[in-house]
């Protein structure tokens, strides 16, 4: 189960100002979030869902899916949403919804490829599996005296994020979003978020927001100061996060998204932790999800939306 499909995440989305719904008929479950689009339009979004309990559906799965699709269409029309976006984790689920008027979309909200490190392996095996350059850069950061600490200083994270977005030309969430993400799950029993800072001579040079859920840690957001790139701070930052998660009994560390075309530098960094496949086994590795699918409700506005995406 994805943390996106928990009650806690849905309540967090509601706290950030989004309208939300939870569908559950005992067989299909889905957290649904209403997100805004330009020109006053909107769409409904199901992150890492829906989830289908195949043990309960029996032979009537097609009827169950058809009923769920009808519910979504009716809800979208009531809310004035022009489409519903699915991003399921299961190939079987994507196949079932795909045959119900749902089309594949090239626009993903969540990355559909990721790198997952197996923390159940001994520490020395994790090091051995890395690309040699990654191990080397960890040592470089240690020699430069990079220090890693937990922090609640959102201003330091935000300063680094602004430098990162300006350098890499991508948009981020608002400062208030990151602040709420850290505060909302500070004492939650199911989901926990923490801010890690890497500092050099007292100055923040890299940061990461890590979410913990179930037996896994997730690297959701990160930022660094390009002026201090020679210090290799992000390498030691993530190595210390890995060691902390292992010590606390977590089984996996999800580096959360790779894409060679969109994020070549970030992808290279994340793949470096995986290195070449080894004979020592381990459950980690490259993970690819089915991708993004859209259920079109207003064909005209959906056409305008896709045209605008291509132009702008």
C-alpha positions as a Markdown table, in Angstrom:
| # | Residue | x | y | z |
|---|---|---|---|---|
| 1 | Unk | 0.0 | 0.0 | 0.0 |
| 2 | Unk | 1.3 | 3.5 | -0.9 |
| 3 | Unk | 1.3 | 6.3 | 1.7 |
| 4 | Unk | -0.6 | 8.3 | -0.9 |
| 5 | Unk | -3.6 | 6.0 | -0.3 |
| 6 | Unk | -3.7 | 6.3 | 3.5 |
| 7 | Unk | -6.2 | 8.3 | 5.5 |
| 8 | Unk | -3.4 | 10.3 | 6.9 |
| 9 | Unk | -2.2 | 11.5 | 3.5 |
| 10 | Unk | -5.8 | 12.4 | 2.5 |
| 11 | Unk | -6.2 | 14.4 | 5.6 |
| 12 | Unk | -2.9 | 16.2 | 4.9 |
| 13 | Unk | -4.2 | 17.1 | 1.4 |
| 14 | Unk | -7.3 | 18.5 | 3.0 |
| 15 | Unk | -5.2 | 20.5 | 5.4 |
| 16 | Unk | -3.4 | 22.1 | 2.5 |
| 17 | Unk | -6.7 | 23.3 | 1.0 |
| 18 | Unk | -7.6 | 20.6 | -1.5 |
| 19 | Unk | -11.0 | 19.0 | -1.8 |
| 20 | Unk | -10.7 | 15.3 | -1.3 |
| 21 | Unk | -12.8 | 12.1 | -1.4 |
| 22 | Unk | -12.2 | 8.5 | -0.3 |
| 23 | Unk | -13.9 | 5.7 | -2.4 |
| 24 | Unk | -14.3 | 2.4 | -0.7 |
| 25 | Unk | -16.8 | -0.3 | -1.6 |
| 26 | Unk | -14.9 | -3.1 | 0.1 |
| 27 | Unk | -13.3 | -4.2 | -3.1 |
| 28 | Unk | -11.9 | -1.0 | -4.8 |
| 29 | Unk | -10.4 | 1.8 | -2.7 |
| 30 | Unk | -9.1 | 5.2 | -3.9 |
| 31 | Unk | -8.0 | 8.5 | -2.4 |
| 32 | Unk | -9.2 | 11.2 | -4.8 |
| 33 | Unk | -7.8 | 14.8 | -4.8 |
| 34 | Unk | -9.1 | 17.8 | -6.7 |
| 35 | Unk | -6.2 | 19.8 | -8.3 |
| 36 | Unk | -6.4 | 23.1 | -10.1 |
| 37 | Unk | -5.5 | 23.8 | -13.8 |
| 38 | Unk | -5.2 | 27.2 | -15.6 |
| 39 | Unk | -8.3 | 29.0 | -16.8 |
| 40 | Unk | -10.2 | 28.1 | -13.7 |
| 41 | Unk | -10.4 | 24.4 | -14.6 |
| 42 | Unk | -9.5 | 21.4 | -12.5 |
| 43 | Unk | -9.0 | 17.6 | -12.6 |
| 44 | Unk | -9.4 | 14.7 | -10.1 |
| 45 | Unk | -6.2 | 12.8 | -9.2 |
| 46 | Unk | -5.7 | 9.3 | -7.8 |
| 47 | Unk | -2.0 | 9.0 | -6.7 |
| 48 | Unk | -0.7 | 5.4 | -6.7 |
| 49 | Unk | -4.2 | 4.1 | -7.1 |
| 50 | Unk | -6.8 | 2.8 | -7.3 |
| 51 | Unk | -6.2 | -0.3 | -5.2 |
| 52 | Unk | -8.2 | -3.4 | -5.9 |
| 53 | Unk | -8.7 | -6.3 | -3.4 |
| 54 | Unk | -8.8 | -9.2 | -5.8 |
| 55 | Unk | -9.6 | -11.7 | -3.0 |
| 56 | Unk | -12.9 | -10.0 | -2.5 |
| 57 | Unk | -14.0 | -9.2 | -6.1 |
| 58 | Unk | -14.4 | -12.8 | -7.2 |
| 59 | Unk | -15.5 | -13.1 | -10.8 |
| 60 | Unk | -17.3 | -9.7 | -10.9 |
| 61 | Unk | -14.2 | -7.5 | -11.3 |
| 62 | Unk | -15.2 | -6.0 | -14.6 |
| 63 | Unk | -18.6 | -4.8 | -13.2 |
| 64 | Unk | -16.8 | -3.4 | -10.1 |
| 65 | Unk | -14.4 | -1.4 | -12.3 |
| 66 | Unk | -17.3 | -0.2 | -14.5 |
| 67 | Unk | -19.1 | 1.0 | -11.4 |
| 68 | Unk | -16.0 | 2.8 | -10.1 |
| 69 | Unk | -15.5 | 4.5 | -13.5 |
| 70 | Unk | -19.1 | 5.7 | -13.5 |
| 71 | Unk | -18.7 | 7.1 | -10.0 |
| 72 | Unk | -15.6 | 9.0 | -11.1 |
| 73 | Unk | -17.3 | 10.4 | -14.2 |
| 74 | Unk | -20.3 | 11.6 | -12.1 |
| 75 | Unk | -18.1 | 13.1 | -9.5 |
| 76 | Unk | -15.9 | 14.9 | -12.1 |
| 77 | Unk | -19.0 | 16.4 | -13.7 |
| 78 | Unk | -20.3 | 17.6 | -10.4 |
| 79 | Unk | -17.0 | 19.2 | -9.6 |
| 80 | Unk | -16.4 | 20.6 | -13.1 |
| 81 | Unk | -13.3 | 18.6 | -13.5 |
| 82 | Unk | -12.2 | 18.0 | -17.1 |
| 83 | Unk | -10.5 | 14.6 | -16.5 |
| 84 | Unk | -9.5 | 12.1 | -13.9 |
| 85 | Unk | -5.9 | 11.0 | -13.7 |
| 86 | Unk | -4.9 | 7.6 | -12.4 |
| 87 | Unk | -1.3 | 6.6 | -11.5 |
| 88 | Unk | -1.7 | 3.0 | -10.3 |
| 89 | Unk | 1.2 | 0.9 | -8.9 |
| 90 | Unk | -0.1 | -2.4 | -10.4 |
| 91 | Unk | 0.0 | -3.4 | -14.1 |
| 92 | Unk | -3.1 | -5.4 | -13.5 |
| 93 | Unk | -5.0 | -2.4 | -12.2 |
| 94 | Unk | -3.8 | -0.2 | -15.1 |
| 95 | Unk | -4.9 | -2.9 | -17.6 |
| 96 | Unk | -8.4 | -3.1 | -16.0 |
| 97 | Unk | -9.0 | 0.7 | -16.1 |
| 98 | Unk | -7.4 | 1.1 | -19.5 |
| 99 | Unk | -10.3 | -1.0 | -21.0 |
| 100 | Unk | -12.9 | 1.4 | -19.6 |
| 101 | Unk | -12.3 | 4.5 | -21.8 |
| 102 | Unk | -9.1 | 5.5 | -19.9 |
| 103 | Unk | -6.2 | 6.6 | -22.1 |
| 104 | Unk | -2.5 | 6.6 | -21.5 |
| 105 | Unk | -1.1 | 10.1 | -20.6 |
| 106 | Unk | 2.4 | 11.5 | -21.2 |
| 107 | Unk | 2.0 | 13.8 | -18.3 |
| 108 | Unk | 2.9 | 12.2 | -14.9 |
| 109 | Unk | 2.4 | 13.8 | -11.5 |
| 110 | Unk | 4.5 | 11.3 | -9.7 |
| 111 | Unk | 7.6 | 9.8 | -11.3 |
| 112 | Unk | 7.0 | 6.3 | -12.8 |
| 113 | Unk | 10.6 | 5.1 | -12.4 |
| 114 | Unk | 12.6 | 5.0 | -9.2 |
| 115 | Unk | 15.6 | 3.6 | -7.5 |
| 116 | Unk | 15.0 | 1.5 | -4.3 |
| 117 | Unk | 17.9 | 0.6 | -2.1 |
| 118 | Unk | 17.7 | -2.7 | -0.1 |
| 119 | Unk | 18.6 | -1.7 | 3.5 |
| 120 | Unk | 18.3 | -5.3 | 4.7 |
| 121 | Unk | 21.7 | -5.9 | 3.1 |
| 122 | Unk | 24.8 | -5.5 | 5.4 |
| 123 | Unk | 26.3 | -2.0 | 5.3 |
| 124 | Unk | 29.4 | -3.2 | 3.6 |
| 125 | Unk | 27.3 | -4.8 | 0.8 |
| 126 | Unk | 25.4 | -1.5 | 0.2 |
| 127 | Unk | 28.8 | 0.2 | -0.2 |
| 128 | Unk | 30.1 | -2.5 | -2.5 |
| 129 | Unk | 27.1 | -2.2 | -4.8 |
| 130 | Unk | 27.5 | 1.6 | -5.3 |
| 131 | Unk | 29.2 | 3.0 | -8.3 |
| 132 | Unk | 32.9 | 3.6 | -7.3 |
| 133 | Unk | 32.4 | 7.4 | -7.9 |
| 134 | Unk | 29.6 | 7.4 | -5.3 |
| 135 | Unk | 31.8 | 5.8 | -2.6 |
| 136 | Unk | 34.6 | 8.2 | -3.5 |
| 137 | Unk | 32.4 | 11.3 | -3.2 |
| 138 | Unk | 31.2 | 10.1 | 0.2 |
| 139 | Unk | 34.8 | 10.1 | 1.4 |
| 140 | Unk | 35.4 | 13.5 | -0.2 |
| 141 | Unk | 32.5 | 15.0 | 1.8 |
| 142 | Unk | 33.9 | 13.4 | 5.0 |
| 143 | Unk | 37.3 | 14.9 | 4.3 |
| 144 | Unk | 35.7 | 18.4 | 3.9 |
| 145 | Unk | 34.1 | 18.1 | 7.3 |
| 146 | Unk | 30.5 | 18.0 | 6.2 |
| 147 | Unk | 28.2 | 17.6 | 9.1 |
| 148 | Unk | 24.7 | 16.0 | 8.9 |
| 149 | Unk | 21.9 | 16.9 | 11.4 |
| 150 | Unk | 18.2 | 16.8 | 11.8 |
| 151 | Unk | 16.6 | 20.3 | 11.6 |
| 152 | Unk | 13.3 | 22.1 | 11.9 |
| 153 | Unk | 14.6 | 25.2 | 10.1 |
| 154 | Unk | 12.3 | 25.5 | 7.1 |
| 155 | Unk | 14.0 | 28.8 | 6.1 |
| 156 | Unk | 17.3 | 27.1 | 5.5 |
| 157 | Unk | 15.7 | 24.4 | 3.4 |
| 158 | Unk | 13.7 | 27.0 | 1.5 |
| 159 | Unk | 16.9 | 29.1 | 0.7 |
| 160 | Unk | 18.5 | 26.0 | -0.8 |
| 161 | Unk | 15.3 | 25.1 | -2.7 |
| 162 | Unk | 15.2 | 28.5 | -4.3 |
| 163 | Unk | 18.8 | 28.2 | -5.5 |
| 164 | Unk | 18.1 | 24.7 | -6.8 |
| 165 | Unk | 14.9 | 25.6 | -8.8 |
| 166 | Unk | 16.6 | 28.7 | -10.3 |
| 167 | Unk | 19.6 | 26.6 | -11.4 |
| 168 | Unk | 17.7 | 23.5 | -12.7 |
| 169 | Unk | 14.7 | 25.4 | -14.1 |
| 170 | Unk | 11.9 | 23.5 | -12.4 |
| 171 | Unk | 9.0 | 24.7 | -10.2 |
| 172 | Unk | 8.7 | 23.7 | -6.6 |
| 173 | Unk | 5.9 | 23.6 | -4.0 |
| 174 | Unk | 5.4 | 26.7 | -1.9 |
| 175 | Unk | 7.4 | 27.3 | 1.3 |
| 176 | Unk | 4.2 | 26.9 | 3.2 |
| 177 | Unk | 3.6 | 23.4 | 1.7 |
| 178 | Unk | 7.0 | 22.2 | 2.9 |
| 179 | Unk | 6.5 | 23.7 | 6.3 |
| 180 | Unk | 3.1 | 22.0 | 6.6 |
| 181 | Unk | 4.5 | 18.7 | 5.3 |
| 182 | Unk | 7.1 | 18.7 | 8.1 |
| 183 | Unk | 4.8 | 19.9 | 10.9 |
| 184 | Unk | 1.7 | 17.8 | 10.0 |
| 185 | Unk | 3.5 | 14.5 | 10.2 |
| 186 | Unk | 5.9 | 15.5 | 13.0 |
| 187 | Unk | 4.1 | 13.3 | 15.6 |
| 188 | Unk | 2.0 | 11.0 | 13.4 |
| 189 | Unk | 2.1 | 7.3 | 14.1 |
| 190 | Unk | 1.7 | 6.1 | 10.5 |
| 191 | Unk | 3.6 | 8.6 | 8.5 |
| 192 | Unk | 6.7 | 10.6 | 9.7 |
| 193 | Unk | 8.6 | 13.3 | 7.9 |
| 194 | Unk | 12.0 | 14.7 | 8.8 |
| 195 | Unk | 14.3 | 17.4 | 7.4 |
| 196 | Unk | 18.0 | 16.5 | 7.1 |
| 197 | Unk | 20.6 | 19.3 | 6.6 |
| 198 | Unk | 24.2 | 19.0 | 5.5 |
| 199 | Unk | 26.4 | 21.9 | 6.7 |
| 200 | Unk | 29.9 | 23.1 | 6.1 |
| 201 | Unk | 31.4 | 25.3 | 8.7 |
| 202 | Unk | 27.9 | 25.9 | 10.0 |
| 203 | Unk | 26.4 | 26.9 | 6.6 |
| 204 | Unk | 23.7 | 24.7 | 5.0 |
| 205 | Unk | 24.9 | 23.3 | 1.7 |
| 206 | Unk | 22.4 | 20.4 | 1.0 |
| 207 | Unk | 19.1 | 19.2 | 2.4 |
| 208 | Unk | 16.5 | 16.4 | 2.1 |
| 209 | Unk | 13.0 | 15.8 | 3.3 |
| 210 | Unk | 12.5 | 12.1 | 4.1 |
| 211 | Unk | 9.1 | 10.5 | 4.6 |
| 212 | Unk | 8.8 | 7.2 | 6.5 |
| 213 | Unk | 5.9 | 4.9 | 6.0 |
| 214 | Unk | 5.7 | 1.2 | 6.7 |
| 215 | Unk | 9.1 | -0.4 | 6.2 |
| 216 | Unk | 10.4 | 2.2 | 3.9 |
| 217 | Unk | 12.0 | 5.7 | 3.8 |
| 218 | Unk | 11.2 | 8.0 | 0.8 |
| 219 | Unk | 13.4 | 10.8 | -0.4 |
| 220 | Unk | 10.6 | 13.2 | -1.4 |
| 221 | Unk | 12.3 | 16.6 | -1.7 |
| 222 | Unk | 15.9 | 17.8 | -1.8 |
| 223 | Unk | 18.0 | 20.9 | -2.6 |
| 224 | Unk | 21.6 | 21.9 | -2.6 |
| 225 | Unk | 23.9 | 24.9 | -3.1 |
| 226 | Unk | 25.6 | 24.6 | -6.5 |
| 227 | Unk | 28.4 | 27.0 | -5.4 |
| 228 | Unk | 29.6 | 24.3 | -2.9 |
| 229 | Unk | 29.2 | 21.3 | -5.3 |
| 230 | Unk | 32.9 | 20.4 | -4.9 |
| 231 | Unk | 32.2 | 19.5 | -1.2 |
| 232 | Unk | 30.0 | 16.6 | -2.4 |
| 233 | Unk | 27.7 | 17.2 | 0.5 |
| 234 | Unk | 24.6 | 15.4 | -1.0 |
| 235 | Unk | 26.6 | 12.1 | -1.0 |
| 236 | Unk | 27.4 | 12.1 | 2.7 |
| 237 | Unk | 23.9 | 13.4 | 3.4 |
| 238 | Unk | 22.2 | 10.4 | 1.8 |
| 239 | Unk | 24.7 | 7.9 | 3.2 |
| 240 | Unk | 23.9 | 9.1 | 6.7 |
| 241 | Unk | 20.2 | 8.9 | 6.0 |
| 242 | Unk | 20.7 | 5.3 | 4.8 |
| 243 | Unk | 22.6 | 4.4 | 7.9 |
| 244 | Unk | 20.0 | 6.0 | 10.2 |
| 245 | Unk | 17.1 | 4.2 | 8.4 |
| 246 | Unk | 19.0 | 0.9 | 8.6 |
| 247 | Unk | 19.7 | 1.3 | 12.3 |
| 248 | Unk | 16.0 | 2.0 | 13.0 |
| 249 | Unk | 15.0 | -1.2 | 11.1 |
| 250 | Unk | 13.7 | 0.1 | 7.8 |
| 251 | Unk | 14.0 | -2.3 | 4.9 |
| 252 | Unk | 14.0 | 0.1 | 1.8 |
| 253 | Unk | 15.1 | 3.6 | 0.8 |
| 254 | Unk | 13.2 | 4.9 | -2.2 |
| 255 | Unk | 15.1 | 7.7 | -3.9 |
| 256 | Unk | 11.9 | 8.7 | -5.6 |
| 257 | Unk | 12.1 | 9.3 | -9.2 |
| 258 | Unk | 14.5 | 9.2 | -12.1 |
| 259 | Unk | 14.2 | 10.4 | -15.7 |
| 260 | Unk | 17.3 | 10.7 | -17.9 |
| 261 | Unk | 15.7 | 13.2 | -20.3 |
| 262 | Unk | 14.0 | 15.5 | -17.7 |
| 263 | Unk | 16.6 | 15.2 | -14.8 |
| 264 | Unk | 19.9 | 13.9 | -16.2 |
| 265 | Unk | 22.0 | 15.1 | -13.3 |
| 266 | Unk | 19.6 | 13.9 | -10.5 |
| 267 | Unk | 19.2 | 10.6 | -12.3 |
| 268 | Unk | 22.9 | 10.0 | -12.6 |
| 269 | Unk | 23.2 | 10.8 | -8.8 |
| 270 | Unk | 20.5 | 8.3 | -7.8 |
| 271 | Unk | 21.7 | 5.5 | -10.1 |
| 272 | Unk | 25.1 | 5.8 | -8.6 |
| 273 | Unk | 23.7 | 4.4 | -5.3 |
| 274 | Unk | 22.6 | 1.3 | -7.1 |
| 275 | Unk | 25.7 | 0.7 | -9.1 |
| 276 | Unk | 26.0 | -2.5 | -11.3 |
| 277 | Unk | 23.9 | -5.6 | -10.4 |
| 278 | Unk | 25.7 | -8.0 | -8.1 |
| 279 | Unk | 25.5 | -11.6 | -7.3 |
| 280 | Unk | 24.7 | -11.0 | -3.6 |
| 281 | Unk | 21.0 | -10.7 | -4.2 |
| 282 | Unk | 19.0 | -8.0 | -2.4 |
| 283 | Unk | 15.5 | -6.8 | -3.0 |
| 284 | Unk | 16.4 | -3.3 | -4.2 |
| 285 | Unk | 16.9 | -2.1 | -7.7 |
| 286 | Unk | 15.2 | -0.1 | -10.5 |
| 287 | Unk | 11.4 | 0.0 | -10.2 |
| 288 | Unk | 9.1 | 1.0 | -13.0 |
| 289 | Unk | 5.4 | 1.6 | -12.5 |
| 290 | Unk | 2.7 | 1.5 | -15.2 |
| 291 | Unk | 2.6 | 5.3 | -15.7 |
| 292 | Unk | -0.2 | 7.8 | -16.0 |
| 293 | Unk | -3.7 | 7.3 | -17.3 |
| 294 | Unk | -6.5 | 9.9 | -18.0 |
| 295 | Unk | -10.3 | 9.3 | -17.9 |
| 296 | Unk | -11.6 | 12.1 | -20.1 |
| 297 | Unk | -14.8 | 13.8 | -19.0 |
| 298 | Unk | -14.9 | 17.0 | -21.1 |
| 299 | Unk | -13.3 | 16.2 | -24.5 |
| 300 | Unk | -13.2 | 19.8 | -25.7 |
| 301 | Unk | -11.5 | 21.1 | -22.6 |
| 302 | Unk | -9.1 | 18.1 | -22.5 |
| 303 | Unk | -8.1 | 18.9 | -26.1 |
| 304 | Unk | -7.5 | 22.6 | -25.1 |
| 305 | Unk | -5.5 | 21.5 | -22.0 |
| 306 | Unk | -3.2 | 19.2 | -24.1 |
| 307 | Unk | -2.7 | 21.8 | -26.7 |
| 308 | Unk | -1.7 | 24.4 | -24.1 |
| 309 | Unk | 0.7 | 21.9 | -22.6 |
| 310 | Unk | 2.4 | 21.5 | -26.0 |
| 311 | Unk | 2.6 | 25.2 | -26.7 |
| 312 | Unk | 3.7 | 26.4 | -23.2 |
